[in-house]
């Protein structure tokens, strides 16, 4: 069997993180200080991506982080739904990992 994504771990990390949705924002580095590219939420700034105010890579990093965070809950639910429908090659439902009937490690 190939390694499976640990959905419980991802879900716990998502629940412990700043609630979403997250968005791109410019974060001020101290009162009156320079702005830097970052990620924020309705609650507060989340993180600074890099020290460069505007850079192509920084903007792409932010887009990726935002897409992953903002779609993570739906992705976890979709994978859980898919896993619940998995079948062993013998036709029995898998309950996570081994079949329990034919001992196939699917």
C-alpha angles and dihedrals in degrees: 000000000000121000111275127215110261100237094180090057093047092047092050091049091049092049092048093050128083107289117258164261093089124197141189115265143160110248122207113230099221129325108322090355128134122287123244134189113268149146125253142176134204087270102050147310109307105196147331112247099200141330093259113097096212123008131148092235093046091051091049091048090052092048091052095046092047094048092048095047097042093049099037098096092051092046092052091050092049093050091047089052091049093048091051088061096048117125132199118238086256089061098252122126114258116237100202109310115334121058095225091211104059097013092234110162096217 
